[in-house]
Amino acid sequence: QSRLSESGGGLVQPGESLRLTCTFSGPTLNYYAMGWFRQAPGREREGISCISSNGGTTQYDDSVKGRFTIARDNAKKEVYLEMSNLTPGDTAVYYCAGEPRFDDSNYCDRTVGEYRYWGQGTQVTVSS
């Protein structure tokens, strides 16, 4: 059973916003670097954002920079992806992923292979 689960996806019109939530069911999220990924039909899974365990480091893919914001609340064991000004090109299944990094609280990476734990994904569809 996955430790991570995503929620908040849905169908929106271009220009609208959505907030995705990733909930962690393990004992603590404090040591996990977290990432958000997406996969559109016929395309590879791509890393769009990540956040370090201490929240001090964030990264964004150029395709979402300025429109998406990643955040985390370790006390609630949740990670968020605020998405604004959505376009049809953002249509995909969105996944959160986590990797414990006890050695580096500033670690953040958007590479698929760097994460062992994955949620089941939530569909985001942007269409008029």
Phi, psi and chi 1 to 4 in degrees:
 res  aa     phi    psi   chi1   chi2   chi3   chi4
   1 GLN       -  132.2 -174.4  174.6   -0.7      -
   2 SER   -68.1  145.0  175.8      -      -      -
   3 ARG   -81.6  -12.9  -61.4 -175.4 -179.5 -171.1
   4 LEU  -118.2  142.1  -60.7  169.7      -      -
   5 SER  -142.4  136.3   62.1      -      -      -
   6 GLU   -99.9  151.6  -55.7   90.7  -18.0      -
   7 SER  -149.8  164.3   60.8      -      -      -
   8 GLY   105.5   -4.5      -      -      -      -
   9 GLY   -70.7  171.2      -      -      -      -
  10 GLY   166.2 -167.4      -      -      -      -
  11 LEU  -104.5  123.6  171.6   63.7      -      -
  12 VAL  -133.0  164.7  -63.9      -      -      -
  13 GLN   -91.4  157.2  -65.0 -172.1  -14.5      -
  14 PRO   -54.1  137.7  -27.4   35.8      -      -
  15 GLY    92.6  -13.8      -      -      -      -
  16 GLU   -84.1  177.4  -67.4 -172.8  -21.9      -
  17 SER  -123.2  157.1  -59.5      -      -      -
  18 LEU  -144.7  152.8  -89.0  179.2      -      -
  19 ARG  -122.8  119.3 -175.0 -161.0 -157.2 -160.4
  20 LEU   -94.9  143.6  -56.5 -176.7      -      -
  21 THR  -123.5  134.9  -61.3      -      -      -
  22 CYS  -113.4  121.0  174.7      -      -      -
  23 THR  -109.1  132.7  -57.5      -      -      -
  24 PHE  -103.7  131.9  179.9   67.4      -      -
  25 SER  -100.3   -0.5   62.4      -      -      -
  26 GLY   -76.7  179.8      -      -      -      -
  27 PRO   -67.7  -33.7   19.8  -30.6      -      -
  28 THR  -154.9  142.3  177.8      -      -      -
  29 LEU   -97.7   -1.5 -169.4   62.0      -      -
  30 ASN   -56.8  -30.1  -68.8    0.6      -      -
  31 TYR  -105.1    8.4  -56.1  105.3      -      -
  32 TYR   -97.3  125.2  -80.0   72.3      -      -
  33 ALA   -74.9  140.5      -      -      -      -
  34 MET  -127.2  147.6  -60.3  -64.7  -64.3      -
  35 GLY  -137.7  154.6      -      -      -      -
  36 TRP  -113.0  133.6  -79.4  100.3      -      -
  37 PHE  -129.4  162.2  -63.3   76.8      -      -
  38 ARG  -144.3  154.3   67.2 -175.8 -179.5 -172.3
  39 GLN  -140.4  116.7 -172.1  166.1   17.3      -
  40 ALA   -91.3  157.0      -      -      -      -
  41 PRO   -54.0  129.7  -26.8   35.5      -      -
  42 GLY    77.4    6.6      -      -      -      -
  43 ARG  -123.3  160.0  -59.7 -170.5   64.4  176.5
  44 GLU   -74.8  156.0  -67.1 -173.2   -4.8      -
  45 ARG   -68.2  134.0 -168.1  170.0  -61.8 -171.8
  46 GLU  -125.2  144.5   60.9  174.7  -13.7      -
  47 GLY   -85.9  121.4      -      -      -      -
  48 ILE  -105.4  -22.9   55.7  173.5      -      -
  49 SER  -162.9  154.9 -173.6      -      -      -
  50 CYS  -148.8  161.1   66.4      -      -      -
  51 ILE  -144.3  137.5 -173.4  166.8      -      -
  52 SER   -73.0  167.4   59.4      -      -      -
  53 SER   -62.8  -32.7   60.1      -      -      -
  54 ASN   -90.1    1.6   63.2    9.1      -      -
  55 GLY    76.2   -0.6      -      -      -      -
  56 GLY   -81.9  -17.0      -      -      -      -
  57 THR  -122.2  129.6  -58.3      -      -      -
  58 THR  -133.6  152.0   58.3      -      -      -
  59 GLN  -136.8  152.6  -68.2 -178.2   10.8      -
  60 TYR  -139.2  143.1  -62.2   92.9      -      -
  61 ASP   -69.8  150.2 -175.3   78.5      -      -
  62 ASP   -58.6  -29.3  -73.9  -15.2      -      -
  63 SER   -68.0  -19.0   64.1      -      -      -
  64 VAL  -121.1   -5.2  -55.2      -      -      -
  65 LYS   -59.8  132.1 -160.4  171.0  -67.0 -177.0
  66 GLY    88.3  -13.0      -      -      -      -
  67 ARG  -115.0  -31.2  -60.0 -172.4  -61.1  122.8
  68 PHE  -110.7  147.1  -70.0   12.0      -      -
  69 THR  -134.5  128.8  -57.8      -      -      -
  70 ILE  -100.7  143.9 -168.2  169.2      -      -
  71 ALA  -152.8  165.9      -      -      -      -
  72 ARG  -145.5  153.3   66.1 -170.3  -66.2  155.2
  73 ASP  -131.1   97.8 -174.7  -27.1      -      -
  74 ASN   -65.1  -31.8  -75.6  -12.8      -      -
  75 ALA   -64.7  -36.0      -      -      -      -
  76 LYS   -88.8   -8.0  -67.7 -176.5  177.1  179.6
  77 LYS    59.0   46.6  -63.8 -171.0  -71.1 -177.1
  78 GLU  -132.6  149.5  -67.1 -179.5  -19.0      -
  79 VAL  -128.2  141.9 -179.9      -      -      -
  80 TYR  -123.2  152.6  -47.3  102.5      -      -
  81 LEU  -132.1  106.4 -172.9   67.4      -      -
  82 GLU   -86.9  122.0  -64.2  -85.6    2.8      -
  83 MET  -119.2  125.9  -53.2 -174.8  -65.9      -
  84 SER  -127.2  164.8   63.4      -      -      -
  85 ASN    48.6   49.3 -165.1   19.6      -      -
  86 LEU   -67.4  146.4  -73.3  161.1      -      -
  87 THR  -124.9  163.6   73.2      -      -      -
  88 PRO   -56.6  -27.1  -29.7   37.4      -      -
  89 GLY   -67.1  -12.6      -      -      -      -
  90 ASP   -87.5   -3.9  -65.2  -45.2      -      -
  91 THR   -63.3  124.4  -64.8      -      -      -
  92 ALA  -178.2  171.0      -      -      -      -
  93 VAL   -87.9  128.6  178.2      -      -      -
  94 TYR  -104.2  132.4  -76.7   69.9      -      -
  95 TYR  -121.7  143.5  -59.7   88.6      -      -
  96 CYS  -104.5  153.7   67.3      -      -      -
  97 ALA  -143.3  150.9      -      -      -      -
  98 GLY  -138.6  150.0      -      -      -      -
  99 GLU  -145.2  122.8  179.1   64.8   28.0      -
 100 PRO   -69.5  131.2   22.3  -30.0      -      -
 101 ARG  -133.8   84.9  -72.0  -60.9  -60.0 -102.7
 102 PHE   -70.6  -19.9  -58.6   99.2      -      -
 103 ASP   -87.7  -16.3   59.6  -33.9      -      -
 104 ASP  -151.1  101.6 -173.7   -4.7      -      -
 105 SER   -75.3   -7.2   60.5      -      -      -
 106 ASN  -103.0    6.6  -68.6  -55.1      -      -
 107 TYR   -71.8  135.2  173.6   84.6      -      -
 108 CYS  -153.1  130.4  175.0      -      -      -
 109 ASP  -147.9  143.4 -162.7  -68.3      -      -
 110 ARG  -107.5   20.5  -70.1 -177.6  -71.7  114.5
 111 THR   -90.5  130.3  -54.1      -      -      -
 112 VAL   -55.1  -45.1  170.5      -      -      -
 113 GLY   -68.5   -8.3      -      -      -      -
 114 GLU   -84.6   -5.2  -69.4  -63.3  -51.7      -
 115 TYR  -119.2  130.7  -66.6   87.3      -      -
 116 ARG   -92.2  -29.3  -80.0 -179.9  -73.7  170.0
 117 TYR  -109.2  129.6  -58.0  103.5      -      -
 118 TRP  -133.0  146.6  -68.6   81.6      -      -
 119 GLY   -83.5  179.1      -      -      -      -
 120 GLN   -85.5  -13.8  -62.2  -58.3  -53.5      -
 121 GLY    97.0  153.1      -      -      -      -
 122 THR  -136.0  136.7 -174.6      -      -      -
 123 GLN   -82.0  131.8  176.3   70.4   45.7      -
 124 VAL  -119.4  122.3  172.4      -      -      -
 125 THR  -123.3  125.0  -56.9      -      -      -
 126 VAL  -113.9  111.5 -175.1      -      -      -
 127 SER  -155.8  145.5  176.0      -      -      -
 128 SER   -94.2      -   55.2      -      -      -
